[in-house]
């Protein structure tokens, strides 16, 4: 018996219909699949039934690893007792792979920052996470939950909020609802600006989301006079689309301090 561990953010899904629905949300476009935090295998049991899926598991809980190893002998050599956040993913896959999982609430943000980092190797993600975080990732401009990850991920992915899952179908039940989302890589190979600068600009602006963008950019060196009259500088972060952030980064890059 695997005990849910609070420090790992474990809440085990008990509704098999929802588990099947999550697995069915994963397309058949990519043979290589990694499941994060399989726990007691509620998703794994359906993933191993799909002939189109070459499955690997990554799990940080040794008790869960022992359980999975005993119950899924067909996955021998493909169950990794590792921390996803510290893992060089190219050690497991040299080709593109899809990501799926009931993501621990306490590390869902860092998981998606890592997805952004490996965006050219991860073309699809299906995951269940805290509802408000799922909504934030899928949010568009003009909403209060639109934020850093919304912009960074939507620059490279189409994000669909699929459905909501109540707390009562987990053991132990969390104090919040959950949401299932799907990320699908778009056709943007590279941004027309320096991508490291793009990340820096987005983070700087949302770190002071109540201020006009003119004030949020003080930590970034560039020739301010060159774009002093541009309307972007009078806006607040939630008034900027993903393309607006890209355009602003291009302008900053084109106007360095001489």
C-alpha positions as CSV (number, residue, x, y, z in Angstrom):
1,X,0.0,0.0,0.0
2,X,1.4,3.4,-1.0
3,X,0.7,6.2,1.5
4,X,0.1,9.7,0.1
5,X,2.9,12.0,1.3
6,X,2.1,15.6,2.1
7,X,5.7,16.8,1.4
8,X,5.4,15.4,-2.1
9,X,2.0,17.0,-2.7
10,X,0.5,13.6,-3.4
11,X,-3.3,13.3,-3.8
12,X,-4.2,10.0,-5.5
13,X,-7.0,10.0,-8.0
14,X,-9.6,7.3,-7.3
15,X,-12.1,7.9,-10.1
16,X,-11.2,5.5,-12.9
17,X,-13.5,7.2,-15.4
18,X,-11.6,10.5,-15.0
19,X,-8.3,8.7,-15.2
20,X,-9.4,7.1,-18.5
21,X,-10.6,10.5,-19.7
22,X,-7.2,12.1,-19.0
23,X,-5.4,9.4,-20.9
24,X,-7.8,9.7,-23.8
25,X,-7.0,13.4,-24.0
26,X,-3.4,12.5,-25.1
27,X,-3.2,12.3,-28.9
28,X,-1.6,9.5,-30.7
29,X,0.8,11.8,-32.6
30,X,3.9,10.9,-30.4
31,X,4.9,7.4,-29.6
32,X,7.3,8.3,-26.8
33,X,5.5,9.3,-23.6
34,X,6.7,10.3,-20.1
35,X,4.4,10.1,-17.1
36,X,5.3,12.3,-14.2
37,X,4.5,11.2,-10.7
38,X,2.5,8.0,-11.5
39,X,2.0,7.2,-7.8
40,X,-0.1,4.1,-7.7
41,X,-0.5,3.9,-11.5
42,X,-4.1,5.2,-11.9
43,X,-3.1,6.7,-15.3
44,X,-0.4,4.1,-16.0
45,X,-2.9,1.3,-16.1
46,X,-4.6,2.9,-19.1
47,X,-1.4,4.2,-20.8
48,X,0.1,0.7,-20.9
49,X,-3.0,-0.5,-22.8
50,X,-2.4,1.9,-25.7
51,X,-0.4,0.2,-28.4
52,X,0.7,3.7,-29.7
53,X,2.4,4.6,-26.4
54,X,6.0,3.8,-25.6
55,X,5.8,4.7,-21.9
56,X,8.4,5.8,-19.4
57,X,7.6,6.8,-15.8
58,X,9.5,9.2,-13.5
59,X,8.7,9.1,-9.8
60,X,10.4,10.7,-6.8
61,X,8.6,8.5,-4.1
62,X,10.5,5.3,-3.5
63,X,7.4,3.6,-2.1
64,X,5.6,4.3,-5.4
65,X,8.6,3.1,-7.4
66,X,8.5,-0.2,-5.6
67,X,4.8,-0.5,-6.2
68,X,5.0,0.3,-9.9
69,X,7.9,-2.0,-10.4
70,X,6.0,-4.9,-8.9
71,X,2.7,-4.2,-10.7
72,X,4.1,-3.2,-14.2
73,X,6.9,-5.7,-14.9
74,X,6.5,-4.8,-18.6
75,X,8.0,-1.4,-17.8
76,X,11.2,-2.8,-16.4
77,X,14.0,-0.4,-17.1
78,X,11.6,2.4,-17.9
79,X,10.7,3.5,-14.3
80,X,13.0,6.2,-13.2
81,X,13.5,7.0,-9.5
82,X,14.4,10.6,-10.2
83,X,13.4,14.2,-9.6
84,X,11.8,15.5,-12.9
85,X,12.8,19.1,-12.1
86,X,16.5,18.1,-11.8
87,X,16.6,15.7,-14.7
88,X,18.3,16.3,-18.1
89,X,15.5,15.0,-20.2
90,X,17.8,14.2,-23.1
91,X,19.2,11.4,-20.9
92,X,15.9,9.5,-21.4
93,X,14.7,10.7,-24.8
94,X,16.7,11.9,-27.8
95,X,13.5,12.5,-29.8
96,X,10.3,14.5,-29.1
97,X,8.0,13.0,-26.5
98,X,4.7,13.8,-24.9
99,X,4.3,14.5,-21.2
100,X,1.3,13.4,-19.1
101,X,0.6,13.2,-15.4
102,X,-1.4,14.2,-12.3
103,X,1.1,16.9,-11.4
104,X,1.9,17.5,-7.7
105,X,0.3,20.9,-6.8
106,X,3.4,22.1,-5.0
107,X,5.6,21.9,-8.1
108,X,3.2,22.5,-11.0
109,X,4.7,25.9,-11.7
110,X,8.3,24.7,-11.9
111,X,7.2,21.7,-14.1
112,X,5.8,24.1,-16.7
113,X,8.9,26.3,-16.6
114,X,10.8,23.1,-17.4
115,X,8.3,22.4,-20.2
116,X,9.1,25.9,-21.6
117,X,12.8,25.1,-21.3
118,X,12.4,21.9,-23.3
119,X,9.7,23.2,-25.6
120,X,11.5,21.9,-28.7
121,X,11.5,18.4,-27.3
122,X,8.0,18.3,-25.7
123,X,5.4,18.9,-28.4
124,X,2.4,17.9,-26.2
125,X,1.4,17.9,-22.5
126,X,-1.7,16.6,-20.8
127,X,-1.8,17.3,-17.2
128,X,-4.0,17.7,-14.1
129,X,-3.1,20.4,-11.7
130,X,-4.6,22.8,-9.3
131,X,-7.6,24.5,-11.1
132,X,-6.4,28.0,-10.6
133,X,-3.0,27.2,-12.0
134,X,-4.5,25.4,-15.0
135,X,-6.7,28.4,-15.6
136,X,-3.7,30.8,-15.3
137,X,-1.8,28.9,-18.0
138,X,-4.7,29.0,-20.4
139,X,-5.7,32.6,-19.6
140,X,-5.6,35.3,-22.2
141,X,-5.0,39.1,-21.8
142,X,-7.6,41.1,-20.0
143,X,-7.9,38.6,-17.1
144,X,-6.5,38.8,-13.6
145,X,-4.9,35.4,-13.8
146,X,-3.0,36.1,-17.0
147,X,0.7,36.0,-16.0
148,X,4.3,35.0,-16.8
149,X,3.7,31.4,-17.6
150,X,0.6,32.3,-19.7
151,X,2.7,34.4,-22.0
152,X,5.8,32.2,-22.1
153,X,3.9,29.0,-22.8
154,X,1.4,30.6,-25.2
155,X,4.3,31.9,-27.3
156,X,5.0,28.3,-28.3
157,X,1.9,26.3,-27.4
158,X,-1.9,26.2,-28.0
159,X,-3.4,25.7,-24.5
160,X,-6.8,24.1,-23.9
161,X,-8.5,23.9,-20.5
162,X,-10.3,20.6,-20.9
163,X,-12.3,20.0,-17.7
164,X,-12.6,20.5,-14.0
165,X,-12.2,17.7,-11.4
166,X,-13.7,18.0,-7.9
167,X,-11.8,17.3,-4.7
168,X,-13.9,14.3,-3.7
169,X,-12.3,11.9,-6.2
170,X,-8.9,12.0,-4.5
171,X,-7.4,10.3,-1.5
172,X,-6.7,12.3,0.5
173,X,-9.0,15.0,-1.0
174,X,-7.2,18.3,-1.6
175,X,-8.6,21.6,-0.4
176,X,-9.0,22.9,-4.0
177,X,-10.5,21.8,-7.3
178,X,-8.3,20.5,-10.1
179,X,-8.2,21.2,-13.8
180,X,-7.0,19.2,-16.8
181,X,-5.3,21.0,-19.6
182,X,-3.6,20.1,-22.9
183,X,-0.7,22.0,-24.4
184,X,0.0,21.4,-28.1
185,X,3.1,22.9,-29.7
186,X,2.4,25.5,-32.4
187,X,4.4,26.2,-35.5
188,X,6.7,28.8,-34.0
189,X,10.2,27.5,-34.3
190,X,11.8,30.6,-32.9
191,X,10.8,34.1,-31.8
192,X,12.0,37.1,-33.9
193,X,13.7,38.4,-30.8
194,X,16.3,37.2,-28.3
195,X,14.4,34.6,-26.3
196,X,16.3,35.0,-23.1
197,X,15.5,38.8,-23.3
198,X,11.9,37.9,-24.0
199,X,11.7,35.9,-20.7
200,X,13.5,38.7,-18.8
201,X,11.0,41.3,-20.1
202,X,7.9,39.3,-19.4
203,X,9.1,38.4,-15.8
204,X,10.1,42.1,-15.1
205,X,6.7,43.4,-16.2
206,X,4.6,40.9,-14.3
207,X,6.7,41.3,-11.2
208,X,5.2,44.7,-10.9
209,X,1.8,43.9,-12.5
210,X,0.0,46.9,-10.9
211,X,2.4,49.4,-12.5
212,X,2.5,50.8,-16.0
213,X,5.0,49.0,-18.2
214,X,7.2,52.1,-18.4
215,X,8.0,51.7,-14.7
216,X,8.4,47.9,-14.8
217,X,11.2,48.1,-17.3
218,X,13.6,50.1,-15.2
219,X,15.8,47.1,-14.4
220,X,16.3,46.4,-18.1
221,X,19.0,48.5,-19.8
222,X,18.0,50.0,-23.2
223,X,17.6,53.3,-24.9
224,X,14.3,54.5,-23.4
225,X,14.1,57.6,-25.4
226,X,13.8,55.6,-28.6
227,X,10.4,54.2,-27.6
228,X,9.4,56.8,-25.0
229,X,6.1,57.6,-26.8
230,X,5.1,54.1,-27.6
231,X,1.6,53.1,-26.3
232,X,3.0,49.8,-24.8
233,X,4.7,51.8,-22.1
234,X,1.4,53.2,-20.8
235,X,-0.3,49.8,-20.5
236,X,-0.4,47.3,-17.7
237,X,0.7,43.7,-18.1
238,X,-2.7,42.2,-18.5
239,X,-3.4,44.6,-21.5
240,X,-0.5,43.0,-23.5
241,X,-1.0,40.1,-25.8
242,X,1.7,37.5,-26.4
243,X,2.5,39.2,-29.7
244,X,2.7,42.5,-27.9
245,X,5.3,41.2,-25.5
246,X,7.3,39.8,-28.5
247,X,7.1,43.2,-30.3
248,X,8.1,45.1,-27.2
249,X,11.1,42.8,-26.7
250,X,12.1,43.3,-30.4
251,X,12.0,47.1,-29.8
252,X,14.1,46.9,-26.6
253,X,16.6,44.7,-28.4
254,X,16.8,47.1,-31.4
255,X,17.6,50.0,-29.1
256,X,20.5,49.2,-26.9
257,X,22.3,51.8,-24.8
258,X,25.1,53.2,-27.0
